[in-house]
């Protein structure tokens, strides 16, 4: 490892030391808002406590992603105080790394001049990621500082939906002509300060910027200098993306073809940008996190340390729905009160039927949501998939229904009760399979997130349905 590698700012020991300093109560007590604001305004180190100086130095030595992670783990008050210690010339890159919810809290406490200065540090494609969270007056100030080309690039990136390829585009790329030699290309590259991140290939274009082929960097470096680009560029099976294309499709292409970067072209085949693997990884991570929250009926924009009022607002709708379904389940039980009074064992066995049904339904939902995300479910195979899930539910119902039926028979010395348990288990698992398929598929066809509130809904259905099936069968055959 070289000396420069050993001094990389995102070293784990530096991050651990910063976290240790934050845990010391003395540091937090000394980190008053007035002192922090004065430091951000340019106060010298001599006016600050030594521990605060060390914290600031280590904080500004961390990689932006590490600072972002640190900010996301802190309560809002401590987060804002730490944010004041970050050098202003690092604001832009850190704002890009933090989650949307945390970014919102930081931006709320920055004035217009600070936000404009932070935005000026970013490229057009990075600005497009930050733009939706910036006040209009800040955007106006940023536009005034951009060149004509950068303004057009920013407008283009901002014009596409958040889940499209256009929102992931990177305009920093290298294009070369096919009628030049390798020596010319290498000389051109050496005139640059550095290559764009994740440059694994150069894009070969004609005079009108139409994509003609790809020139892998590894092939460029081992080819004789007098060889023309046209002789070594790849022209077959070129993977290209369109800006309006679904970003999930692009992510699947990167996974399928092991891509590091891919060209983005317009309808005429003109090269306009590229998408790189880091943008794809960020998209996949954010989508995964959002689906995880949506499955529980949570808002994806909620900060872990959001104010209590905001958290309540974000959760009330699904809790209200859950309360309604709970009342429905209770009324289902209420209809069979006489049966429960006559056979008390029913009250003890009801949770088994409902619990197994909910778990089975969630398993089906997970498979369907995953299949939709990967593009594996189509109109042609949806019916076969439903049949397969239904058969799985029937087999599971017969096997585990037999198990719980035998259990109930042995405990309560009633083979009739065991038979009812077996029938109820079978029917509830069949219901869970049908609804576990129908809920995400319906949400998908309506253009909604298929995972949105899925676990809440399937639990409600299998609870009410399980109670009704079990108590209904018991009333018919036992009471």
N, C-alpha and C positions, 0 to 999 in steps of 0.2 A: 504494500500500500504506500502510495506516495505521501509526501508531507501535506500536499494540498487536500488529499483525500482524508487524511487524519484530522484536518481542521474544518471539515464540512460543518456548516452551522446547525444541521439538524441532528447532531450527535445525541444519543440517548442519555448520556450522563448529564449534558447540559439541561435537557428537558426535565430530568429527575431532580436536578438541583433547583430549577425554577419552581417546580411543584413543592419541594421541601420548603423553600422560602415563603411560598404562599400559605403554607400550613402554619407557619409560625405566627401566633397571635400578635406578637410585638410588631411584626412587619405590617400586618393589616391595620393595626392601630395607628402606626406612623403614616400609613398611606392615606392621608386625608385628601379630600377633593381639592382643597386649595393648593396643597403642595404639588399634587399631580398636575393640576392645570398650569401651575407656574412652571413646572418642568417642561411640559409640552410647549409652553410659550417661550422656552429658551433659558430657563434659570440654570445657573451653573451647578456642577456637582457639589461644590463646597457648601451650598445652602441646603443640601439634602442629607438625611441620615445615611451612614455608610451601608447599612443593610439594604436600603432602598436603592442606592446607587448600584450595588451588586445585582439586585433584582432587575433593574433596568438594563444593565449591560448584558446579562445572560438572556434576557427576554429578546433583545434586539440581535442576539447572535443566533437565535433559533431560526429554522426554516419556516417560511410563512405557513405551511400546513401544520407545523407543530404549534405555532402561536394560535392558529385557528382552533385546533383541538383543545388547547388550554382554555380559550375563551368559552368554548361550548360546555366545558365542565364546571364553570363557575356560576354562582348565583348572579343575578343581574347587577347588583350594586358592586360586588367585587370585580365583575367583568368590565364594567365601565371604568373603574379605577385603574385596572391593568391596561385597558385600551389607551388611557392617557399616557402611559409610559412608552408606548410603541412610537418609534420615529415616524413622522408624518410622511416621509418618502417611501414607507412600506405599507401605508394604509390600503392602497389600491389592490395589491397582490394578496393581502390578508383578507380583505372583504370578498374577494373571489373565492377563497378557500372555505369560509365559514358557511354554515347552513343558512337557508333563507330567513328562518326565524331569528337567528342570532344577528344576521346582517341587518335586519330591520331595527333591532334595538340599538345597534351601533350607529346607524345612519340617523336615527332620531336625535342623537346627542351630538351630531356634528353640524357645524354651520355650513353655509353655502360655499364659502371660500375653501374650507377644508375638503368638502366633497368634490369640488371642481379640481383642486390640486391632486386628489387621489385618482380621479378619473383620467386626468391627463397622463398618468403613468402607464395607462393600459393601451393595448392595441384595439383595433376596431371590433374584432370578434370577441375580445374580452369585455369591451364596453357594452356590447349587446347583451351579455349575461347580466351585467350590473344595472343596465338602463331601466328595467321595470321597477326597480326599487328606489330610483333617484327622483327627487322632486323636479317638476318641469323647468324651474329656473336654473337648476344645476345642469340639466341636459342642454339648455340654451347656451350656457357658458361653455360647456364642453364642445358643442358643435362649432362655436366661434374659434376654437383653437385648432381645429382639424383642417387638414388639406382637403381639396375637392375630392380626391380619390378616396380618402379615409371617410369622408362624409357619405359618399355613395356606398361604400362597403358597410358602414354602420347602419344606414337606412335599409340596405338589403338584408342584413342579418336580423334586424328588428322586425322585418315584415313577415317573418315565418313563425308558425306556432312553436311553442316551447318543446313539443315532442316530435319535431321534424328535423331532418338532416340540416336544413338551413340554420337552425339554432345552434348547431354544433360546428359550423364551418370555421376553418382557419384560413385567413387570406395570406398568411406568410408562407410562401412556397417558392420553388425554383423551377422555371421553365426554360428549356433550351430548344434549339432548332435541330432538325434531323440532318441538315446539309453541312454541319460543322464537324470538326474532328474532335477526338477525345482530348487532345492537347489544348484546344481552344476552350473546351468546357472546364478543364482543370484550372486553366489560367483565370477563367471567369470566377470560379469558386474561390480561388486564393485571394481574389481582390475583396472578398467579403470578410467582415469581422468574424463571423461565425455562421454556421449553417442553422436553419430553423430546427427547433426541437423535433425529434422523431423523423428526421429525414432519412428514409431508407431507399428512396427512389426520386429521380428527377422526372418531370413531366415534359414530354416532347410535344411541341406545338408548332403549327404553321404560322404564317405571318398574320393570320386573322384570329390567332389564339385557339384554333380548333385542336382538340387533343388527337395526336397522331400515334402516340405510343408511350411506353414507360422505360426509363433507363435506371435499372437498379444500381445503387452506389457501389455494391461489391463487384459488379461486373465492370463498372467504369474504372475502378482502381487497378484491375488486373489486365486491362486491354491495352494494346500497343497505342502510343500517342497519335499515330497517323491514321488510325481507323476512324471512319465516319460513324456518327451516331446512328444513322439509318441501318448500319450493318449489325449493330448489337442491341438495338432497342427491342423491347417486347411489344408485339402487336396483336397476338392472339389471346383470347379470353381475358381482355382487360376489364377489371372490376371498376365500374363507375357508379356514382350515386347521383341522384337528382335532388335539388334543394327542398322540393316539396315532399319528398319521400318520407315515410314514417321512420323515425330514428330507431325504433325497435327492429325494423327490417335491416337497417344498416348494422346494428349490433350483431344480429345473427350472421350477417355476411362476414363481419370481422372474425367471429368465432369459427365459422365454417371454413374460411380460406386462410386463417392465421395471418391476417393483415396487420400491418403497422400503420399504414396510411392508405387512403383511397381518394381518387380524384372526384370532384363534384363538377358536373357539367350541366349546361342548360339544355333546352329542347333542341338546339341546333348543334349540340356537341361541343360547344365552346367552353373551355376550362375557366371556371370562375373561382374555385377555392379547393380545399382539400379537407378531409376529416382524418384526425389522428387517433391513435389508440388511447391516449390519455383522456380525450373527450368522451370516447365510448365507455371507458371504465367508469368515469364520473356519472355518465347517464345511467348505466346499469345499476350502480350503487344507489343513486337517488331514487330510481324507479323501484328497486327492491325495498328501500326504506319506506317509500310512500305506500306500497302495496301492503307492507306489514302493518302500518298504521291504519290504512283503510279497512283492512280485515276486521279490526277491532272497533271501527266506527269513529276513529280519531282523525282530526284535521292534520294534514301533512305540514301545515305552517306553524304548528304549536311548538314553542320553545320549551325545552325541558324545565327551565326555570321561569316560565312565563308568569305574569301576575295571576293571582288567584281568579280574579274576575274574568280574564281572558280564557283561562283553562275551563272555567265553568261554562262560559258561553260556547266554547268549542265542543263540549261534551254533552250539553243538555239535550240536544235533539235526539241522539241515539239512546241516552238514558230514558228520555220520555217514551221513545218507541219500545224500549225494553220493559218499561213499567206497564205499558198497555198490553204487551204480550204476556207479561206475568199475571195481569188481571184476568186475561183470557184463560190462561192455564188454571188459575185458581177457580174460575167459574166452571171449567170442565170438571174439576175435582168436586166442586160443589154439587153438580148435577147428580153425582154418584155417592152422596153422603150416606144415604141409607145403606148402600151396598158395603161401604167401608165400615159402618157401624156393626153390620152383621158379620163381617169377616175382616177383623182388624189386620190380618196378615197382608191385606192389599196395600195398606199404608206403608208397610216396611219394604214391600217389593217394588213399588212404583218408581223410586229413583233409579233402580237398576235399568229398567226399560228406557227411561228418558235419557239417562247418561250414556248408555251404549249407542243409542240412536244419534245423539249429538256428536259423539266422537266419529262415528261412521260417516255422517254427513260432512263433517269438516275434512275428513280424508278425501272424499270425493271432490269437494270444492277445491282443495289444494291441487289435486291432479288436473282439474279442468282449468283453473286459473293459470297453472304452469303451461298447459298445452296451448292456451290462447296467447300467452306471452311469447311463446316460442314459435307461434304460427303453425302449430302442428294440427290444429282442429279446423276443418273446412266443412262446407255444406255437404260434401260427398261422404265424409267419414263420421259426421256427428251422430247419425242414427246408430251406426255400428258401435260407437263409443258408449252411447246410452245403453244399448243392449248389453255390452260387456259389463258396465258398472252395475246394471240391474242383476245380472247373473251372479256377480261377485256378492252382492247384497243377499241374494237368495241362499247361496251356499253358506255365507257367514251366519245368516239367520237360522238355518237348519242346524249348523254345528254348535254355535254358541247358545241357540235357543234350547237345544237338547241339554247342554251343560247346566244352564240356569234352571231348566225344568226339573232335572234330576235333583239339583240343589234344593229347590222349593219343595219337591216331593219328600225328600229325606228330612228336611227341617220341620215341615208342617204335617207330615204323614198324610198327604193328599195327592194322589196321582192326577186328579182332576185339576188341582191348582197348578201342578207342574205342566200339564198340557196347555193350560191358558197362558202360562208364562212363555212357553215355547212359541205358541201362535202369535202372542203379542210381540215378542222379540223379532220374529220373522217379518211381520207386517210393518213394524216400525223401521227396521233396516231397509225394507223396500221403499218406504216413504222417504227415508233419508237419502237414498240413492237418487230417487227421482228429483227431489228438491235440490240436492247437492249439484246435480247437473243443470237443472232449470234456472236456478238463481244466477250464477255467473254468466250463463249463455244469454239470458234475458238482458242483464246489465250490459253485456257486450253489444248486443244488437241495438240497444238504446243509445249507444255511444258513450256509456259510462264506464268507470273503472270496474271490471268484473269482481274485484276483491272488496269493493266498497260495502262495508257492513255485512259481508257474507256470513261471518261466524255468528254475528248477533242474530241474523234472520234464521239461519239453519237451527240454531239452538232453540229459538222460540218455537219453530214449527215442530221439531222433534219432541220438545217437551209437551206441548199441547196435544200433538198427535199421539204421542206415546201414552199419555194419561188416558186419552179418550179410547184408544184401542184396547189397552189393558183393562181398564175399568168396565168398558162396554162388554168385552168378552166375559169378564168375571160375572157381570150382572146377568148375562144371558145363560151361562152354563153352571154357575156356582151358587148364585143367590136365589 
